[in-house]
Amino acid sequence: MKSEHFLRELLLTLEQTKDESFSGIGLIIYTDFDILPVAPLIDKVPSDYHLPVSGLQNIATFLIRISSFASDYHDGFHLISATELKLTHICQYFSPPISKNLNTEYFVGGRYRAAQYGSMVNGVELTGVIGSKYGPTVFYKGHKA
């Protein structure tokens, strides 16, 4: 799967370039934005952010810039289109339904759990996260990929 390789490479790049100000990150590779259970956490993206962003290195650089606790744009999930592999949306509240049929890990946080549950949502191909207590993790249909 082309997007799985892309997401893994992106997460590894972020893991290798993060510093102590890194707040963690949640990513969604989506196939249909219109059906995603997302809502913006910000009212307007700054004009100098120039979304969409393409290219793995450009996306990684952009995400590192906004994933600092000092940035107003670090929270929520950031969305990448599966067809073009472009970063299209940032700072999205992601509210997937809870699935009680999954083996879950504890003490990892809400973003991790949202990524796991969210990977089962229609319109989502994959999700990925990095936190302060865990490294890059990719989910596909509720399971680590």
N, C-alpha and C positions, 0 to 999 in steps of 0.2 A: 504494500500500500504506500503510494507516494507521499501522502500526507503524514503517515505515521513516521516515516523516515525523517521528514522535514521537522515534525514536532520534536522528535528525539534529539535531533541535531541542535535545534533552537534551545531546548531546555539545557542541554550540555554546555552550549555556549554561554547561556545565562549563568549557569552554575560556576563556570570557570572565571567569569568576569565580575561576579557580584562582590560587593564589599560589605563592611559592617553596617552600612546604612540600608542595605537591601531589606525590604519589607516582606518578601515572598511574592509569589505570582500565581495567578490562575489563568489558564489559556483554554479556549474552546476552538476547535476546528469544526466549523459548521457547514452544513449543506443547504440549509434553508433558514435564513435569518428571520423571516416573517412568522415562523411558528415557535421560535425560541422563547422560553420563559425568562426574558431579560428586560431590564429597564435601566436607563442611564442613571448613574450616581452623580453626574455632573450636568449642568444645564447647557454648557457650551464648550466645545473643544477649542483651545486657542488656535488662532489662524496660522501661527507659525508651526503647527504640528503636521500639517499637510498629509492628512489621511486620504486615501489608503497608502500604506508603506509596503513596498515590495522588496524582495531579496532578503535572504536569511540574515546576513550581517547587518543590513540596515534596520531590520525589525528588531534584532537583538540590541543594537545600539540605542534605538528608540525606547525599548522596554526597560533597559537598565536605567536610562535617564529618568523615567517616570516611576520606577519601582523603589524609590528611596522614601523613607518615612517623611522626608522634608517636602516631597512632591504632593500636591493636591490631587494627583491622578493615579496614585499607587493602589487604591482600593478596588475591590471587585475583580471581575474577569475581563480579559481582553480577547477580542474575537478575530479569528483568521478564517477567511473563506477557503473552503476545501478545493474549489475549482481553480482559483487563481493563486492560492497561498499568499494572500496579501492581508496585512493587518488592517481591518476595516473599522473597528469600533474599540474604544477603550473605556475602562471604568464602568462596567455593566454589572448591576445587581443581577445575580443568577439564582433563580428559585426553582430548582427541580423538585419533583415529588420524591418523598422518602420511599425507598424500597426496602422492605423488611426481609427480603429473600437473599440478601447479600451478606457475605462474611465481611464485617467491617473491622477496621483497626480503630483503637481508641487512643486518646491523648495526641491526636494529630491536628485537630482544629476543624473549624467550619468550612474553610476553603477546600481542604482535602476531601471532606465528606461530600460537599457540593459537587466537586469534580467527579467523584466516584458515582454518585447518584445521577449526575447530569450526563454522564457518558451513555446513559440508557434512554435519553430523551430523543424523540423524533426531531430531526433537523440537526442533530449533533453526530459527528463522525467520531471524534476523539476529544478527550480533555487531557490537560497536563497541569501539574502543579510543582512548585518548589516552595518549601517553607524553611523556617529557621531550625526546625527539629528533624527535617527529612530532606533528602535530595530529590532529584528529578523523578517524577512518577507520571506515567501515561496510563490512562484508562480507556478501555474499549468495552462497551456494553456491560459496564459495572465491574469489570475485572482489570487487574493490572495487565497491561499489554506487554 
